[in-house]
Amino acid sequence: MSATTTKIQMVDLRKQYDKIQAEIDTAVLNVIRNTQFINGPEVAAFKQELETYLGAKHVIPCANGTDALQIAMMALELKPGDEVITADFTYVATAEVIGLLGLTPVLVDVNPDTYELDLKLVEAAITPNTKAIVPVHLFGQCVNMEPLLKLAEKHNLYVIEDVAQAIGADYTFSDGTVKKAGTMGTIGCTSFFPSKNLGCYGDGGAMYTNDDALGAKLKMIANHGQSVQYVHDSIGVNSRLDNIQAAILRIKLRHLDEYAAARNRSAAYYDKAFANHPNIKTPVRSNKSTHVFHQYTLVGSDFNRDDLKKHLAALDIPMMVYYPIPLHLQKAYQDSRYKVGAFPVTEKLCASVFSLPMHTEMDEEQLKFITESVLSFFK
């Protein structure tokens, strides 16, 4: 093996920028020249363009994905003591806002193949205090939403989709209807963090809904609780997407499907290289959802993951673990209900998953070097 001609990154935003530099630079300079930095025309245009792309009636931009989740729960008027069910295997932000608002997070184990909520466990966790479910479309493909939505309807629960890692993914219902991730539940929440599939050059986020009244409420809460300037009808927050980030996102949205195709080509290369390997399980594709591969995450067995990471690091290949500690074992979320062993699938995944570089600018030279380097570890 020989090293690649360009440094391998987990996410190579520089190479992506190089391809769209002229568009980005022009858009950013136009905002600066116009000096409309907050709630400017680029935000309004991005909102409309994302609504069209998603097929959503209302997109409400905000400052980041965590704010999106918080504002969604505020808009649904969830009260302290209300229970919100979500996955134990997810990034902390999903549960963070539940605790921040004084709500009760109810953690549930996940499917070992697709990492989505185990619906049997979700139903078993529902109590009279349960008010909402937060499915996480982890790593780039949708949770199996049709049965989840039926379960939520049966128990009169809200569904808040965490779509930070799966923007652009399509879910197909049994009647053939196709919907974008984040547009199926009560509210969808996403992040535009730079490394996301649709990422800006700072922080950003958005909420989606098809409910007119809820859309107006989300917009009001995100703007200090006011729908008319200096008239505050509810407690709100200050959470907005700035005009420069919106201008960047408008350009990158035009490339989003192209980016997803590039990620899928890299995933296919990885799949072929690691097919039937005794120590590596490649990502399982849902038969209901497309995959946009925010991460390419494998499950390892019968080897030391830290040793693999050191082996790759010596070759200047990054490797990440998403996520090494289950939520129920984090100090901030310790609960007498949850002990070691309470979530066997999540605990096993946290001990065995590893993610390889995945972004829009990967080339065959890099993919060949990465896969050969991983395989050489097992020789």
N, C-alpha and C positions, 0 to 999 in steps of 0.2 A: 504493500500500500504506500501511496505517497500523499502528502498533504495537498489540499486544494489550493488553487491560485488566489482565492479570496477567503477571508476569515468567515467561518461559519457562526451565525448568530441564531439564537432561539427565534428571534423576530428581527428581520433586517429592514427597519424602517428607512434607512438611508437609501438603499437600492430602490425601494418602492418610490421614495420621493424623487430620486433622479429621473425616473420615467415620466413623472407628471410635474416636474419642476416648473416648467413654463406656465402651466395652468394655475398651479398653487401660488407662485410668486405674483402673478398678475392679480389673482383674486384677493390675496392678503394686502397688496399695495393699494388696491381700489378701496378697501375698507379703511385703511389708514388715511388715504387722501380725502375720503368722504367724511371722516371723523365721526361716524355713527357706530359707536362701539357696543352699545347695549340696546337690545331689542330693535336692531336695525333691519333693513330690508333683506339681508342675507338669512337672518333667522326665519323670517316669514316665508321666504322662498324655500328654504330647506324643509321647513315644516310641511309645506304643501307637496313638495317632491317626495318626501318620505311617506306621506299619506298615500300618494299614488302608488309608490313602489310596494307598500305593504298591503294595500287594499283596506286601510283603516280609515274610519271616519274622522278621527281626531288624533293628532300627534301633539303632545305638549312637551317641548324641549325643556331641559332643566340642567343643573350644574354638574351632575354626575349620576352614576347608576344607583349609588346608595341613597341619595336624595330621592330618586325616582321611587324606590321601594317605600321609603318613609312617607312621602307625599301620598302614595297610593293608599297606604293604610290609614292615614289621616283622613283622606277623602271618603273612605268607607266607614268612617266614624267608629273604628274599633276602639274599645275602651280597656283600661287596665283590668287584667283578669281574663279577658277574652283569649282564647287559645287559637294559635295559628300553627298549622302542621306544615313542616318542611323536611327536607332531606338532611340526614346527618352527614352525608358525603357531599360537601359543597364548600365554597369560599365563605368566610365568616360574615361578609356583608349581608347575606341572605337572612341570617338569624339575628344579626346585630341590631337591625332596626326594630325587630320584634321586641327585643329586650329594652331598647332605648325608649320605646313608647309605653313601657310598663305592661306590655302584653306578655302572654305566656308561650314561649316556644315549645312546641311538641315535636320532638325529633323522631324520624321514622327511617328504618333501614331501606336499602335500595336493591334494585335488581343487579345481580353480579355481572351481567353481560352489557347492559346499556346504561347502567348507573342511574336509572330513573327510579322514582318513588315506587316502592312495592305496594300496589293498590290494596292488597289484602290487609297489609299492616296499617295502611292509611285508614281504611274503614274501621279496623279494630281500635284505632286511636281516637276516633270521633266521640265526643261527649256533648252534653247539652251546652257546654261553654265554648265549643269549637265554632269559630266564625269564618275561617278562611283556610285555604290550602295554597302553598307557594311551591309549585313544581319548578324545578331547575332544569333547563335544557342544557345539560352539561356537555362541554367539550365540542359542541357543534351540531347536535341533532336533537329533535324534539322528543319530549316525553310522549308516551302513548296517550294523547289527550282525549280521545273519544270516550273511553271508559272512565277516565278521571272526571270529565265534565258531567257525565251521567251520574257519577257518585256524588259530585258536588250539588247537582240539581236535586237529587234524592234527599239530601240532608240540608238543603237551602244554604249552601256555603258559597262564599266568594272564591274566585280563583285568580290569583295574582301570579302571572307568569314571569319568572326570572329568565330573561332572554339575552343576558349580557354576552353569552358565549355562542349564540346561535342565530344572530340576525341574518335573515335571508334564507334560512332553512324552510322547506315546504313540508307540511303535514297533509296526508291524504286520508279523508274519512271514508267509511265503508260505502257511502253512496257516491264516491268519486269526487266529492268536493275537496278542493285543495286550498289550504290557508297558510299564511306565513306565521312562523313562530312569533308569539306575542299578541296575535290578533284573535285568539280563540277564547280566552278567559275573560274575566271581568275587566282586568287591566293588564297590560304588558309593560314590563320595565326593562330598560336596556342601559348600557354604558357605552360611551364613546372613548374610553381610555385608549391611549395611543396604540397599545398592542392588540386591541380588539380587531375583529374582521372589518368593521367600519369604525376606524379610530381617528380622532382629531389629533392636534398637536398640543394637547393640554388635557384638561378635564371636560367632560360633557356627558349628558345623558338625556333620556326621553321616556315618556310614558305614552302608551297607546290605549285607546278605547273606542268602542263603537256606540257608546251611550252618550247622547248629547248632554244631558244634565251632568253626568259624571265628568265629561270632558271639560265643561265650564267650571266645575268645582276644582278639578285638578289644576287648571290654569290659575284660578283665583288663589288657591293655597300656595302655589309656587311663587306668587307675586304678593307676598305679605298679607294674604287674605283679602285682597281688594280686587273687585272687578271694575270699579270706577276709582280714579285716582283720589286718594285721601278718604275713601269710604271703605271701611274695613268690616266686612260681614262675618269673618271668622278668624281664628288664630291661624296665621300662615307662617311661611318661611321665605327667605330670600334665596331663590335657587333658579338661576337662569343660565342659558347657553349664550356665550358672547358672540358678537357678529363675526369676528375673525375665525373662530372655530366653526361656525356655521358655514362660512365661505369655503373652508377646507373640506368640510363634510359633504357639501354639495358636489364638489368635484369627485371625491372618493366614492360617493354613492353611485355615480355613473359607471364606476369600475367594479362595483361590488360583486356582481355575478361573474365577471371575469376573474376576480380574485378567488372566488369560491371554486371555480373550475381549476385554477392553478393549484390550490390547496388539495383538491381531489386527485390531481395528477401525481402530486408528491405522495399522498396517502396510498395510492395504488402501487407506486414503486416500493414503498415500505412493506405493504401487504405481501407483495410477491417475494420480496427478499426474505421475509420472516415466516412465510407460509409453512405450517406444520412443524415449526421449530419446537422441540420438546420443552424448552424453558421460557418460551415467549408466546403470549396470547395476543393476537392483533385485535384492533377495535372491531366490535360487533356492530354491523349495520342494522338499524331498525327497518322492518319491511313497511313501515308507515311513514317514515321521514327521510328526507334527503339529509346529507351530512355536509356541513360547511367547514369542518375541521379547524375549529379555533385552536385545538390542541390535537396532537397525535399521541394518544396515551395507550401504552401497552401494559399488560399484567405479567409480571415475571414470577418464576417459581424455581425453587431449588438452587438459588445462588444468592450471594450477598449484593444487594442493590448498591450499597456504598462503594463496594469494590468496582462495580461496573462504572459508576460515576467517576471514580478516580482514574480508571483505565481510559475513559473517553476524554477526561480533562487533560490527561497527558498528551493527547492527540489534538488538543484545542477544539474539542467538540463539546458544546454545552449539553447538559441533561438536567431536567427539572422534575420535581415530584409535586404533583397537584392531587392530593394534599396529604402531608405526612401525619397529621394528627386529626382524628375525628372531632367534630364539634363537641360531642358529649364528654370528651376527655380534655378539652381546653379549660383552663382555670376559670375563665370568665363565664362558662356555661355549665359548670359543675352543678349537678342536681341529684338529689337523693334517689330519684327515680331511675337514674342511669348509672350503671356500674360497668367496669371492664367486662366485656363479653355480652353486653346488652344488644350490641349491633354487630353481629359477627361478620356480615358481608362488608360493611364499611370498614371495620377494623382490619379485615384481611386486605381490602383494597389499599388502605392507607399504608400498609406495610409492604405492598408489592407493586404498586403502579409506578411507572416512570414515563416521562414524555420526552420525545426527541424533537429537534428543531422542526418548526412548521411555520411557513410564511409564504408570501405570494411570489417571492423572487428566487426560490430554490431552483438550482439547475442539476442536471444529471450528474455532473462531476461531484457536486457536494453530496447528493443522495447516495451515490456509489461509495464514496469515502465513508460516510456515516454508517451505512449498512454493513460494509465490510469490516469496519472497526468494531461494531457491536458483535458481529458474528465471530470475529477473531478472539473476543473475550472468552468464548465458550470452547475454544480449541485446546 
